[in-house]
Amino acid sequence: MSTPKYRIESSGTLRSGLLLSINFNHLYENSSLAVAIAAKSITEPERKEVRVVQIPSGEVIFRTRCAD
């Protein structure tokens, strides 16, 4: 059985001040790392949802609230 991987997704364009040059298409092996990066990420336009999704199940393990 393969280890699940985690992807950061958003309804907006993502950028991060936490780390330089984040590749948001990257699949993370560690859910805690993916959540930490997602939590510190900024969307353009502002206040769009950011989520961490487990691959391949599609389960959302972390989600920011939209301010809409």
C-alpha positions, -999 to +999 in steps of 0.1 A: +000+000+000+014+034-009+018+063+015-007+091+009+006+123-004-008+158+001-014+187-024-021+224-016-049+238-037-068+271-038-096+289-056-072+318-061-035+322-071-012+312-043+020+327-030+039+323+002+061+345+023+071+315+044+093+300+018+108+314-014+097+300-047+070+275-035+059+250-061+022+246-053+020+216-076+043+197-053+030+166-036+040+166+001+048+134+019+041+150+053+006+163+060+019+186+088+043+203+064+016+207+038-008+222+063+019+246+077+027+259+043-009+262+033-018+281+065+009+306+058+001+310+021-016+341+006-041+341-022-045+366-050-071+379-050-072+380-012-096+359+010-099+329-013-100+294+001-068+274+006-070+236+012-048+206+016-060+175-002-050+139+004-040+122-028-055+099-042-086+098-019-094+135-024-102+140+013-097+177+024-076+176+056-072+213+060-093+243+048-092+280+054-125+298+056-136+320+027-145+355+037-172+358+011 
